[in-house]
Amino acid sequence: MKYGALTLAIKNKSILFLSVGALMGLTTATTVNAEVKVIELTQTGCQFLEPEGIDHGFQPSSAEDCKSINSKNGGDRLARVAPLTLEPGKYIFRVTNPDVPYGLGFWLRGTGVERVILPSVSGGGLSKGTTQDYEIELKPGEYVYSCPLNPTPDYPIIVKG
């Protein structure tokens, strides 16, 4: 499934919407305002769709189901994911839960020793059928994002500046 870009003009300002097709190394971008880029992500059972490029159709009823599923095949799936490469700047990660029957969240953070100095954003309350925005200003470094409530693999982001 491919995700396209959408450009809107609001009071002479552009808005950037970025959909990620990282499996194929494809990323599309649109501009919302000169300063903020929006990255749209869709979270289904035990995974984010955009980096994996496919909905595996997992049907978890709890976080424990995802822990079991990802312990069996999460590493293999993650090995096929290309890192999302971004420039430093302000971003909104717009996360949608179309069908997971329990509350989800989002957590983006630095990796390794840089974790203590790189920015982080997290939050929960993402119930079935809702979308939530997570704002962050990314600095150069290596990051990962995941959902600790619907345990997903840690998907990589590289910010180059």
C-alpha positions as CSV (number, residue, x, y, z in Angstrom):
1,M,0.0,0.0,0.0
2,K,1.4,3.4,-0.9
3,Y,0.8,6.6,0.9
4,G,0.8,9.9,-1.1
5,A,1.5,13.5,-0.2
6,L,-1.1,16.1,0.3
7,T,-0.4,19.9,0.0
8,L,-2.8,22.4,1.5
9,A,-2.6,26.2,1.4
10,I,-3.8,28.0,4.5
11,K,-3.6,31.8,4.6
12,N,-0.7,31.8,2.1
13,K,1.3,29.3,4.2
14,S,2.3,25.9,2.9
15,I,1.9,22.8,5.1
16,L,4.2,19.8,4.7
17,F,2.7,16.3,5.0
18,L,5.2,13.5,4.8
19,S,4.1,9.9,4.2
20,V,6.7,7.3,4.6
21,G,7.2,4.3,2.3
22,A,10.5,3.3,4.0
23,L,10.4,-0.3,2.9
24,M,11.1,0.8,-0.7
25,G,13.2,3.7,0.4
26,L,10.5,6.1,-0.8
27,T,9.4,9.2,1.1
28,T,7.0,11.8,-0.1
29,A,6.7,15.2,1.4
30,T,4.4,18.2,1.3
31,T,4.8,21.6,3.1
32,V,2.3,22.8,5.8
33,N,4.2,25.9,7.0
34,A,7.7,26.8,6.2
35,E,8.8,25.6,9.7
36,V,6.8,22.4,10.4
37,K,6.8,19.1,8.6
38,V,4.0,16.5,9.2
39,I,4.8,12.8,9.1
40,E,1.8,10.6,8.9
41,L,2.0,7.1,10.4
42,T,-0.7,4.4,10.7
43,Q,-0.5,2.0,13.6
44,T,-2.2,-1.3,13.3
45,G,-1.8,-4.4,15.5
46,C,1.8,-4.8,16.5
47,Q,3.2,-2.6,13.7
48,F,3.4,0.7,11.9
49,L,2.3,0.3,8.3
50,E,4.5,2.9,6.5
51,P,8.0,1.6,7.4
52,E,7.0,-2.0,6.8
53,G,5.2,-1.3,3.6
54,I,2.6,-4.0,4.3
55,D,-0.2,-4.7,6.7
56,H,0.6,-8.1,8.2
57,G,-2.9,-8.4,9.4
58,F,-2.0,-9.1,13.1
59,Q,-5.2,-9.2,15.2
60,P,-4.0,-8.6,18.8
61,S,-6.5,-8.3,21.7
62,S,-3.8,-7.1,24.1
63,A,-0.2,-5.8,24.3
64,E,0.8,-9.3,25.4
65,D,-0.3,-10.7,22.0
66,C,2.1,-8.2,20.3
67,K,5.0,-9.1,22.5
68,S,4.6,-12.7,21.5
69,I,4.1,-11.9,17.7
70,N,7.1,-9.5,17.6
71,S,9.4,-11.9,19.6
72,K,8.9,-14.4,16.8
73,N,9.2,-12.2,13.6
74,G,9.8,-8.5,14.6
75,G,13.6,-8.8,14.1
76,D,13.2,-10.2,10.6
77,R,10.6,-7.5,9.7
78,L,12.8,-4.7,11.1
79,A,15.8,-6.0,9.1
80,R,13.9,-5.1,5.9
81,V,13.0,-1.6,7.0
82,A,15.1,1.3,5.7
83,P,15.7,4.2,8.2
84,L,13.6,7.3,7.6
85,T,16.2,10.0,6.9
86,L,15.2,13.6,7.8
87,E,16.7,17.0,8.1
88,P,16.9,18.8,11.5
89,G,13.8,20.8,12.2
90,K,10.3,20.9,13.6
91,Y,8.0,18.0,13.0
92,I,4.6,16.7,13.8
93,F,4.3,13.0,13.8
94,R,0.6,12.4,13.1
95,V,-0.3,8.9,14.3
96,T,-3.6,7.2,13.4
97,N,-5.1,4.1,15.1
98,P,-7.7,2.8,12.5
99,D,-8.6,-0.5,14.1
100,V,-6.6,-1.6,17.2
101,P,-9.3,-2.3,19.9
102,Y,-7.2,-0.9,22.8
103,G,-5.4,2.3,23.5
104,L,-2.1,3.0,21.8
105,G,0.7,5.5,22.1
106,F,3.8,6.8,20.4
107,W,7.4,7.2,21.6
108,L,10.2,8.8,19.6
109,R,13.6,9.0,21.3
110,G,17.3,9.0,20.6
111,T,19.4,5.9,20.6
112,G,22.5,4.8,22.4
113,V,24.4,7.4,24.5
114,E,22.8,10.2,22.6
115,R,19.5,9.3,24.1
116,V,20.2,11.6,27.1
117,I,20.9,14.7,24.9
118,L,18.5,14.2,22.0
119,P,14.8,15.3,22.2
120,S,12.0,12.9,22.9
121,V,8.3,12.9,22.6
122,S,5.7,10.4,23.8
123,G,2.1,10.0,24.7
124,G,-0.8,7.7,24.9
125,G,-4.6,7.9,24.6
126,L,-4.8,6.9,21.0
127,S,-8.0,4.9,20.9
128,K,-9.5,3.1,18.0
129,G,-10.5,5.4,15.1
130,T,-8.5,8.4,16.3
131,T,-5.5,10.4,15.2
132,Q,-3.1,12.3,17.5
133,D,-0.2,14.7,16.8
134,Y,3.1,14.5,18.6
135,E,5.3,17.6,18.1
136,I,9.1,17.6,18.3
137,E,12.1,19.5,17.1
138,L,14.7,17.0,15.8
139,K,18.4,17.6,16.0
140,P,21.1,15.6,14.1
141,G,21.4,12.1,15.5
142,E,19.9,8.6,15.4
143,Y,16.4,8.0,16.8
144,V,13.8,5.2,16.9
145,Y,10.0,5.3,17.3
146,S,7.6,2.7,18.5
147,C,4.5,2.1,20.6
148,P,5.1,0.7,24.0
149,L,1.3,0.1,24.5
150,N,0.9,-1.9,21.3
151,P,4.5,-3.2,21.3
152,T,6.0,-2.6,17.9
153,P,9.6,-2.9,16.7
154,D,11.8,0.2,17.1
155,Y,11.7,1.8,13.7
156,P,14.9,3.8,12.9
157,I,15.2,7.5,12.0
158,I,18.4,9.3,11.0
159,V,18.5,13.1,11.2
160,K,21.3,14.5,9.2
161,G,22.2,18.2,9.4
